[in-house]
């Protein structure tokens, strides 16, 4: 399964993540401004349009989750309208969070985490009902050591069985300042004498690079590396850059001018330049953002620029504290 998912995911370096367009509220900076109309019909039409543009732009991996509002539904609708595309694309979903906002932007709680066996069983059935045989990759959503999910033998065994009985690859996504230790532990897990995880989805960007060395080791061992939050939930964009320290912002601006590109395209190009990255997820909310993001594959960065930008990395604890304070809009 590892070699099959590697071959499938490497059809394109860019993937499309639907966390910000499957529900009316999210923590991407300026999300509410970009969405404009948060009604269900408008959100569905936005999602279908962006899926069309991403596919036409060469994107072949699409990433959803049970907690991304109606993202799985929107993707299923798009596939039904584009049946020929189903043979060319790879789809990954995640279990572990339940969407609880009921389509409200100002909800007190937008999603609830539960990484139990019962949740896995329930959400697997929900996802399979919507995506059926189109599902290629099933991931633990935001695994951490503290959650205990990686040590749950019943969860491990069910994931192993899902891979063998349904032909899906098994992965995990990471979150928080302890990504390094979580991934190191995950890579050591075997079931039936085989490594459990075929893929890992981690946050890595110019500001949060703490897990880079372990991701490189994962890649070397054959695990597919998917990078999320490459734009730091909007902080690494022209509009969101006001949330950066002045010195960091000036370095980004100089590098963008030198390479004749935008800050967001530059930030994506830095991730793409890492030899251990297989797929980078785009989280665009508008067509203009998506078109800008797609152009990142054309940016070539020299070693001087890459080394200079390494200096703006934040301590993991600082980065994640800032992220935790981003409002849902």
Secondary structure, 3 states (H helix, E strand, C coil): CHHHHHHHHCCCCEEEECCCCCCCCCCCCCHHHHHCCCCHHHHHHHHHHHHHHHHHCCCCEEECCCCCCCHHHHHHHHHHHCHHHHHCCEEEEEECEEECCCCCCCCCCCEEECCCHHHHHHHHHHHHHHHHHHEEEEEEEEECCCCCHHHCHHHHHHHHHHHHHHCCEEEEEECCCCHHHHHHHHHCCEECCEECCCEEEEECCCCCCCCHHHHHHHHHCCCEEEEECCCHHHCCCCCHHHHCCHHHHHHHHHHHHHCCCCHHHHHHHHHHCCCCCCEEEECCCCHHHHHHHHHHHHCCCCHHHHHHHHCCCCCHHHHHHHHHCCCCC
